[in-house]
């Protein structure tokens, strides 16, 4: 991975590396991984507190509603099959 930084960005990163006592590669990979996990967190999984979990389970325990329009749509032949 090649990175282009301004001199100011590089100096800041080097100072942080020195402050943490790690190497540049370890520092960059560790922090890039944490940032990637944060970005993807709401796309991969979500966590609920106890109250929200009970509410979620209550909604999911409700019986399915009858949706005649959706049923009709699903029973139509697919335009993508021959």
DSSP file (Angstrom, degrees, kcal/mol; ACC not computed):
  #  RESIDUE AA STRUCTURE BP1 BP2  ACC     N-H-->O    O-->H-N    N-H-->O    O-->H-N    TCO  KAPPA ALPHA  PHI   PSI    X-CA   Y-CA   Z-CA
    1    1 A X              0   0    0      0, 0.0     2,-0.4     0, 0.0     0, 0.0   0.000 360.0 360.0 360.0 122.7    0.0    0.0    0.0
    2    2 A X        -     0   0    0      2,-0.0     2,-0.4     0, 0.0     0, 0.0  -0.893 360.0-164.7-105.2 136.0    1.5    3.3   -1.0
    3    3 A X        -     0   0    0     -2,-0.4     2,-0.6     2,-0.0     0, 0.0  -0.955  11.4-150.0-123.0 139.4    0.2    6.5    0.6
    4    4 A X        +     0   0    0     -2,-0.4     2,-0.3     6,-0.0    -2,-0.0  -0.935  27.1 169.6-105.3 126.1    0.7   10.0   -0.5
    5    5 A X        -     0   0    0     -2,-0.6     2,-0.1     4,-0.0    -2,-0.0  -0.921  35.3-112.2-131.1 157.2    0.7   12.5    2.3
    6    6 A X     >  -     0   0    0     -2,-0.3     4,-2.6     1,-0.1     5,-0.2  -0.457  40.1-106.3 -75.8 161.7    1.6   16.1    2.7
    7    7 A X  H  > S+     0   0    0      1,-0.2     4,-2.3     2,-0.2     5,-0.2   0.884 123.1  52.2 -57.1 -36.6    4.6   16.9    4.8
    8    8 A X  H  > S+     0   0    0      2,-0.2     4,-2.1     1,-0.2    -1,-0.2   0.915 109.6  47.7 -66.8 -42.5    2.3   18.1    7.6
    9    9 A X  H  > S+     0   0    0      2,-0.2     4,-2.6     1,-0.2    -2,-0.2   0.924 112.8  48.9 -63.5 -44.0    0.3   14.8    7.5
   10   10 A X  H  X S+     0   0    0     -4,-2.6     4,-2.9     1,-0.2    -2,-0.2   0.904 110.3  50.7 -63.8 -41.1    3.5   12.7    7.5
   11   11 A X  H  X S+     0   0    0     -4,-2.3     4,-2.2    -5,-0.2    -1,-0.2   0.903 111.2  48.9 -63.9 -40.4    5.0   14.7   10.4
   12   12 A X  H  X S+     0   0    0     -4,-2.1     4,-2.2     2,-0.2    -2,-0.2   0.927 112.9  47.1 -63.7 -45.8    1.7   14.2   12.4
   13   13 A X  H  X S+     0   0    0     -4,-2.6     4,-2.7     1,-0.2    -2,-0.2   0.923 111.2  51.4 -62.8 -44.6    1.7   10.5   11.7
   14   14 A X  H  X S+     0   0    0     -4,-2.9     4,-2.4     1,-0.2    -1,-0.2   0.891 109.2  50.9 -60.8 -39.3    5.4   10.1   12.6
   15   15 A X  H  X S+     0   0    0     -4,-2.2     4,-2.3     2,-0.2    -1,-0.2   0.914 111.3  48.0 -63.6 -42.0    4.7   11.9   15.9
   16   16 A X  H  X S+     0   0    0     -4,-2.2     4,-1.9     2,-0.2    -2,-0.2   0.899 110.4  51.8 -65.8 -40.2    1.8    9.6   16.7
   17   17 A X  H  X>S+     0   0    0     -4,-2.7     5,-1.3     1,-0.2     4,-1.2   0.935 111.6  46.8 -60.0 -46.4    3.9    6.5   15.8
   18   18 A X  H  <5S+     0   0    0     -4,-2.4     3,-0.2     1,-0.2    -2,-0.2   0.889 110.5  52.9 -63.3 -39.3    6.7    7.7   18.1
   19   19 A X  H  <5S+     0   0    0     -4,-2.3    -1,-0.2     1,-0.2    -2,-0.2   0.830 113.1  43.3 -66.9 -31.9    4.1    8.4   20.9
   20   20 A X  H  <5S-     0   0    0     -4,-1.9    -1,-0.2    -5,-0.1    -2,-0.2   0.630 103.0-130.5 -89.8 -13.4    2.7    4.9   20.7
   21   21 A X  T  <5 +     0   0    0     -4,-1.2     2,-0.2     1,-0.2    -3,-0.2   0.750  66.6 119.8  72.0  22.8    6.0    3.2   20.4
   22   22 A X      < -     0   0    0     -5,-1.3    -1,-0.2     1,-0.1     2,-0.2  -0.550  67.9 -96.5-107.6 176.8    5.0    1.1   17.4
   23   23 A X     >  -     0   0    0     -2,-0.2     4,-2.6    -3,-0.1     5,-0.2  -0.533  35.4-109.4 -87.5 163.2    6.3    1.0   13.9
   24   24 A X  H  > S+     0   0    0      1,-0.2     4,-2.8     2,-0.2     5,-0.3   0.923 117.4  48.9 -59.1 -46.8    4.8    2.9   11.0
   25   25 A X  H  > S+     0   0    0      1,-0.2     4,-2.8     2,-0.2     5,-0.3   0.943 113.0  46.5 -61.0 -48.7    3.4   -0.1    9.3
   26   26 A X  H  > S+     0   0    0      1,-0.2     4,-2.6     2,-0.2     5,-0.2   0.918 114.1  49.0 -59.6 -43.5    1.8   -1.4   12.5
   27   27 A X  H  X S+     0   0    0     -4,-2.6     4,-2.4     2,-0.2     5,-0.3   0.951 115.1  42.6 -61.1 -50.8    0.4    2.0   13.4
   28   28 A X  H  X S+     0   0    0     -4,-2.8     4,-2.6    -5,-0.2     5,-0.2   0.929 117.0  46.2 -65.4 -46.0   -1.1    2.6    9.9
   29   29 A X  H  X S+     0   0    0     -4,-2.8     4,-2.3    -5,-0.3    -1,-0.2   0.925 113.8  49.2 -64.1 -44.2   -2.5   -0.9    9.5
   30   30 A X  H  X S+     0   0    0     -4,-2.6     4,-2.2    -5,-0.3    -2,-0.2   0.946 116.3  41.0 -60.6 -49.1   -4.0   -1.0   13.0
   31   31 A X  H  X S+     0   0    0     -4,-2.4     4,-2.2    -5,-0.2    -1,-0.2   0.841 114.2  51.7 -73.1 -32.6   -5.7    2.4   12.7
   32   32 A X  H  X S+     0   0    0     -4,-2.6     4,-2.4    -5,-0.3    -1,-0.2   0.887 110.4  50.5 -67.6 -37.4   -6.9    1.8    9.1
   33   33 A X  H  X S+     0   0    0     -4,-2.3     4,-2.4    -5,-0.2    -2,-0.2   0.921 110.6  48.1 -65.5 -44.3   -8.4   -1.5   10.3
   34   34 A X  H  X S+     0   0    0     -4,-2.2     4,-2.1     2,-0.2    -2,-0.2   0.921 112.5  49.3 -61.8 -43.8  -10.2    0.2   13.2
   35   35 A X  H  X S+     0   0    0     -4,-2.2     4,-2.2     1,-0.2    -2,-0.2   0.908 110.8  50.2 -62.8 -41.4  -11.5    2.9   10.8
   36   36 A X  H  X S+     0   0    0     -4,-2.4     4,-2.3     1,-0.2    -1,-0.2   0.899 108.8  51.9 -64.4 -40.5  -12.7    0.2    8.3
   37   37 A X  H  X S+     0   0    0     -4,-2.4     4,-1.3     1,-0.2    -1,-0.2   0.899 110.0  49.4 -62.4 -40.0  -14.5   -1.7   11.1
   38   38 A X  H  X S+     0   0    0     -4,-2.1     4,-0.5     2,-0.2     3,-0.2   0.914 111.1  48.9 -65.1 -42.7  -16.3    1.5   12.1
   39   39 A X  H  < S+     0   0    0     -4,-2.2     3,-0.3     1,-0.2    -2,-0.2   0.906 118.8  39.0 -63.0 -41.0  -17.3    2.3    8.6
   40   40 A X  H >X S+     0   0    0     -4,-2.3     4,-1.7     1,-0.2     3,-1.6   0.582  90.4  92.9 -87.3 -10.5  -18.7   -1.2    8.0
   41   41 A X  H 3X S+     0   0    0     -4,-1.3     4,-2.2     1,-0.3     3,-0.3   0.884  88.7  43.9 -54.8 -45.9  -20.2   -1.8   11.5
   42   42 A X  H 3< S+     0   0    0     -4,-0.5    -1,-0.3    -3,-0.3    -2,-0.1   0.545 115.6  50.4 -80.5  -3.2  -23.7   -0.6   10.5
   43   43 A X  H <4 S+     0   0    0     -3,-1.6    -1,-0.2    -4,-0.1    -2,-0.2   0.649 117.8  36.0-100.6 -20.6  -23.5   -2.5    7.3
   44   44 A X  H  < S-     0   0    0     -4,-1.7     2,-0.3     1,-0.3    -2,-0.2   0.799 126.4 -16.2-100.4 -38.2  -22.5   -5.8    8.8
   45   45 A X     <  -     0   0    0     -4,-2.2    -1,-0.3    -5,-0.3     2,-0.3  -0.971  50.7-149.3-160.3 165.7  -24.3   -6.0   12.1
   46   46 A X        -     0   0    0     -2,-0.3     2,-0.4    -3,-0.1    -4,-0.1  -0.990  10.9-144.8-145.2 152.4  -26.1   -4.0   14.7
   47   47 A X        -     0   0    0     -2,-0.3     2,-0.4     0, 0.0    -2,-0.0  -0.920   9.8-157.5-120.2 144.2  -26.5   -4.3   18.4
   48   48 A X        -     0   0    0     -2,-0.4     2,-0.1     2,-0.0    -2,-0.0  -0.914  16.6-125.7-119.1 143.9  -29.5   -3.5   20.5
   49   49 A X     >  -     0   0    0     -2,-0.4     4,-2.6     1,-0.1     5,-0.2  -0.291  45.5 -90.3 -75.2 175.7  -29.8   -2.7   24.2
   50   50 A X  H  > S+     0   0    0      1,-0.2     4,-2.1     2,-0.2     5,-0.2   0.886 126.1  46.6 -59.8 -43.7  -32.1   -4.8   26.3
   51   51 A X  H  > S+     0   0    0      2,-0.2     4,-2.3     1,-0.2    -1,-0.2   0.939 113.8  47.3 -65.7 -46.9  -35.2   -2.6   25.8
   52   52 A X  H  > S+     0   0    0      1,-0.2     4,-2.6     2,-0.2    -2,-0.2   0.872 110.3  54.1 -63.0 -36.4  -34.7   -2.3   22.0
   53   53 A X  H  X S+     0   0    0     -4,-2.6     4,-2.6     2,-0.2    -1,-0.2   0.920 108.0  48.8 -63.9 -43.7  -34.2   -6.1   21.8
   54   54 A X  H  X S+     0   0    0     -4,-2.1     4,-2.2     2,-0.2    -2,-0.2   0.917 113.1  47.8 -61.8 -42.4  -37.5   -6.8   23.6
   55   55 A X  H  X S+     0   0    0     -4,-2.3     4,-2.2     2,-0.2    -2,-0.2   0.915 111.6  50.1 -64.4 -42.3  -39.3   -4.4   21.2
   56   56 A X  H  X S+     0   0    0     -4,-2.6     4,-2.3     1,-0.2    -2,-0.2   0.920 111.8  47.9 -60.8 -45.3  -37.6   -5.9   18.2
   57   57 A X  H  X S+     0   0    0     -4,-2.6     4,-1.2     1,-0.2    -1,-0.2   0.866 109.3  53.8 -65.9 -35.8  -38.6   -9.4   19.3
   58   58 A X  H  X S+     0   0    0     -4,-2.2     4,-0.6     2,-0.2     3,-0.2   0.914 109.9  47.2 -64.5 -42.6  -42.2   -8.2   20.0
   59   59 A X  H >< S+     0   0    0     -4,-2.2     3,-1.0     1,-0.2    -2,-0.2   0.918 112.7  49.1 -64.1 -42.7  -42.5   -6.9   16.4
   60   60 A X  H 3< S+     0   0    0     -4,-2.3    -1,-0.2     1,-0.2    -2,-0.2   0.690 104.1  60.5 -72.5 -17.4  -41.0  -10.1   14.9
   61   61 A X  H 3< S+     0   0    0     -4,-1.2    -1,-0.2    -3,-0.2    -2,-0.2   0.618  81.8 105.2 -83.1 -13.0  -43.4  -12.2   17.0
   62   62 A X  S << S-     0   0    0     -3,-1.0     3,-0.1    -4,-0.6     2,-0.0  -0.359  83.3-102.2 -65.6 146.6  -46.5  -10.6   15.3
   63   63 A X        -     0   0    0      1,-0.1    -1,-0.1    -2,-0.0    -2,-0.1  -0.361  44.6 -94.7 -67.2 151.5  -48.2  -12.7   12.7
   64   64 A X        -     0   0    0      1,-0.1     2,-0.2    -3,-0.1    -1,-0.1  -0.371  40.2-122.1 -64.9 142.3  -47.5  -11.9    9.1
   65   65 A X        -     0   0    0     -3,-0.1     2,-0.6    -2,-0.1    -1,-0.1  -0.573  21.6-114.5 -83.7 150.8  -50.0   -9.5    7.5
   66   66 A X        -     0   0    0     -2,-0.2     2,-0.5     4,-0.0    -1,-0.0  -0.764  31.0-174.6 -84.7 124.8  -51.8  -10.6    4.4
   67   67 A X     >  -     0   0    0     -2,-0.6     4,-2.5     1,-0.2     3,-0.4  -0.825   5.9-175.5-122.3  89.3  -50.8   -8.4    1.4
   68   68 A X  H  > S+     0   0    0     -2,-0.5     4,-2.6     1,-0.2     5,-0.2   0.863  83.7  53.7 -56.8 -39.1  -53.0   -9.3   -1.5
   69   69 A X  H  > S+     0   0    0      1,-0.2     4,-2.0     2,-0.2    -1,-0.2   0.908 110.6  46.1 -63.1 -41.0  -51.1   -7.0   -3.9
   70   70 A X  H  > S+     0   0    0     -3,-0.4     4,-2.5     2,-0.2    -2,-0.2   0.908 111.4  52.2 -67.7 -41.4  -47.8   -8.6   -3.0
   71   71 A X  H  X S+     0   0    0     -4,-2.5     4,-1.5     1,-0.2    -2,-0.2   0.925 110.1  49.0 -59.7 -44.1  -49.2  -12.1   -3.4
   72   72 A X  H  X S+     0   0    0     -4,-2.6     4,-0.8     1,-0.2    -1,-0.2   0.902 111.1  50.3 -62.8 -40.8  -50.6  -11.3   -6.8
   73   73 A X  H >< S+     0   0    0     -4,-2.0     3,-0.8     1,-0.2    -1,-0.2   0.924 110.4  48.6 -62.8 -44.4  -47.2   -9.9   -7.8
   74   74 A X  H 3< S+     0   0    0     -4,-2.5    -1,-0.2     1,-0.2    -2,-0.2   0.749 108.5  54.8 -69.7 -23.3  -45.3  -13.0   -6.6
   75   75 A X  H 3< S+     0   0    0     -4,-1.5    -1,-0.2    -5,-0.2    -2,-0.2   0.607  85.8 101.4 -86.7 -11.3  -47.7  -15.3   -8.5
   76   76 A X  S << S-     0   0    0     -3,-0.8     3,-0.1    -4,-0.8     2,-0.0  -0.438  86.8-100.0 -69.3 145.4  -47.2  -13.5  -11.8
   77   77 A X        -     0   0    0     -2,-0.1     2,-0.2     1,-0.1    -1,-0.1  -0.375  42.1-106.7 -63.5 145.5  -44.9  -15.3  -14.2
   78   78 A X    >   -     0   0    0      1,-0.1     3,-0.9    -4,-0.1    -1,-0.1  -0.527  14.4-145.6 -72.7 136.3  -41.3  -13.9  -14.3
   79   79 A X  T 3  S+     0   0    0     -2,-0.2    -1,-0.1     1,-0.2    -2,-0.1   0.555  96.7  63.8 -76.0  -4.9  -40.5  -11.9  -17.4
   80   80 A X  T 3  S+     0   0    0      2,-0.0     2,-0.3     0, 0.0    -1,-0.2   0.449  88.8  77.1-101.0  -0.5  -36.9  -13.3  -17.0
   81   81 A X    <         0   0    0     -3,-0.9    -4,-0.0     1,-0.1     0, 0.0  -0.776 360.0 360.0-107.1 155.8  -37.6  -17.0  -17.6
   82   82 A X              0   0    0     -2,-0.3    -1,-0.1     0, 0.0    -3,-0.0   0.433 360.0 360.0-101.5 360.0  -38.3  -18.6  -20.8
